[in-house]
């Protein structure tokens, strides 16, 4: 009964989120630009586009997916272009995000779900994401990072320890197509995948097949 009630409640919040962006979170008040930058670097705040409760493609079970603001890539087929600029996100306190995870932890455990950070590019704000993940792991909540791996060097080996699953978005299997699709380079994604494998982390490779753009046989085989 409790799980059903929480699921119903979470769907209500999710509906509000789709309409309002970040229902249930208060923005930091009284922080000037310097203070915000300092808090961002330490992970005391994160710039968030929206959040949702779902049971779709962001990992196993029922999940809280948090869409972070900011992305260095400009994918031609991006479904969330409104997340590209960090400044367009809403600053959220670390403690507030952790409390939200704690609120739904029983639901996550009952459905074998957890929390997923997506974006934008979740690794643009490594301190915030990794600190939430660390708190989630202490609660026994499954953690999932959805990333292109392009900002591989932003994430330390210590931060990797609190990741249960990585949804690694491989935009293309060859350098030329990757640059055409994203404006970036492929190697950081490969490097991050190798680091995850070395650390023994579970990886789901995700690839978007776009007719006329990423659908060549050679490209698919390279992926």
BELGI-V415742 format. One record per residue. N is the residue number from 1. RES is the residue in three letters. SS is DSSP state (A for helix, B for strand, O for the rest). Layout:
BEGIN
[[N & RES & SS] [N & RES & SS]]
END
This chain:
BEGIN
[[1 & UNK & O] [2 & UNK & A] [3 & UNK & A] [4 & UNK & A] [5 & UNK & A] [6 & UNK & A] [7 & UNK & A] [8 & UNK & A] [9 & UNK & A] [10 & UNK & A] [11 & UNK & A] [12 & UNK & A] [13 & UNK & A] [14 & UNK & A] [15 & UNK & A] [16 & UNK & A] [17 & UNK & A] [18 & UNK & A] [19 & UNK & A] [20 & UNK & A] [21 & UNK & O] [22 & UNK & O] [23 & UNK & O] [24 & UNK & O] [25 & UNK & O] [26 & UNK & O] [27 & UNK & O] [28 & UNK & O] [29 & UNK & O] [30 & UNK & O] [31 & UNK & O] [32 & UNK & O] [33 & UNK & A] [34 & UNK & A] [35 & UNK & A] [36 & UNK & A] [37 & UNK & A] [38 & UNK & A] [39 & UNK & A] [40 & UNK & A] [41 & UNK & A] [42 & UNK & A] [43 & UNK & O] [44 & UNK & O] [45 & UNK & B] [46 & UNK & B] [47 & UNK & B] [48 & UNK & B] [49 & UNK & B] [50 & UNK & B] [51 & UNK & B] [52 & UNK & B] [53 & UNK & B] [54 & UNK & B] [55 & UNK & O] [56 & UNK & O] [57 & UNK & O] [58 & UNK & O] [59 & UNK & O] [60 & UNK & O] [61 & UNK & O] [62 & UNK & O] [63 & UNK & B] [64 & UNK & B] [65 & UNK & B] [66 & UNK & B] [67 & UNK & B] [68 & UNK & B] [69 & UNK & O] [70 & UNK & O] [71 & UNK & O] [72 & UNK & O] [73 & UNK & O] [74 & UNK & O] [75 & UNK & O] [76 & UNK & O] [77 & UNK & O] [78 & UNK & O] [79 & UNK & O] [80 & UNK & O] [81 & UNK & A] [82 & UNK & A] [83 & UNK & A] [84 & UNK & O] [85 & UNK & O] [86 & UNK & A] [87 & UNK & A] [88 & UNK & A] [89 & UNK & O] [90 & UNK & B] [91 & UNK & B] [92 & UNK & B] [93 & UNK & B] [94 & UNK & A] [95 & UNK & A] [96 & UNK & A] [97 & UNK & A] [98 & UNK & A] [99 & UNK & A] [100 & UNK & A] [101 & UNK & A] [102 & UNK & A] [103 & UNK & A] [104 & UNK & O] [105 & UNK & A] [106 & UNK & A] [107 & UNK & A] [108 & UNK & A] [109 & UNK & A] [110 & UNK & A] [111 & UNK & O] [112 & UNK & O] [113 & UNK & O] [114 & UNK & B] [115 & UNK & B] [116 & UNK & B] [117 & UNK & B] [118 & UNK & B] [119 & UNK & O] [120 & UNK & O] [121 & UNK & O] [122 & UNK & A] [123 & UNK & A] [124 & UNK & A] [125 & UNK & A] [126 & UNK & A] [127 & UNK & A] [128 & UNK & A] [129 & UNK & A] [130 & UNK & A] [131 & UNK & A] [132 & UNK & A] [133 & UNK & A] [134 & UNK & A] [135 & UNK & A] [136 & UNK & A] [137 & UNK & A] [138 & UNK & A] [139 & UNK & A] [140 & UNK & O] [141 & UNK & O] [142 & UNK & B] [143 & UNK & B] [144 & UNK & B] [145 & UNK & B] [146 & UNK & B] [147 & UNK & B] [148 & UNK & O] [149 & UNK & O] [150 & UNK & O] [151 & UNK & O] [152 & UNK & A] [153 & UNK & A] [154 & UNK & A] [155 & UNK & O] [156 & UNK & O] [157 & UNK & A] [158 & UNK & A] [159 & UNK & A] [160 & UNK & A] [161 & UNK & O] [162 & UNK & O] [163 & UNK & O] [164 & UNK & O] [165 & UNK & B] [166 & UNK & B] [167 & UNK & B] [168 & UNK & B] [169 & UNK & B] [170 & UNK & O] [171 & UNK & O] [172 & UNK & O] [173 & UNK & O] [174 & UNK & O] [175 & UNK & A] [176 & UNK & A] [177 & UNK & A] [178 & UNK & A] [179 & UNK & A] [180 & UNK & A] [181 & UNK & A] [182 & UNK & A] [183 & UNK & O] [184 & UNK & O] [185 & UNK & O] [186 & UNK & O] [187 & UNK & A] [188 & UNK & A] [189 & UNK & A] [190 & UNK & A] [191 & UNK & A] [192 & UNK & A] [193 & UNK & A] [194 & UNK & A] [195 & UNK & A] [196 & UNK & A] [197 & UNK & A] [198 & UNK & A] [199 & UNK & O] [200 & UNK & O] [201 & UNK & O] [202 & UNK & B] [203 & UNK & B] [204 & UNK & B] [205 & UNK & B] [206 & UNK & B] [207 & UNK & O] [208 & UNK & O] [209 & UNK & O] [210 & UNK & O] [211 & UNK & O] [212 & UNK & O] [213 & UNK & O] [214 & UNK & O] [215 & UNK & O] [216 & UNK & O] [217 & UNK & A] [218 & UNK & A] [219 & UNK & A] [220 & UNK & A] [221 & UNK & A] [222 & UNK & A] [223 & UNK & O]]
END
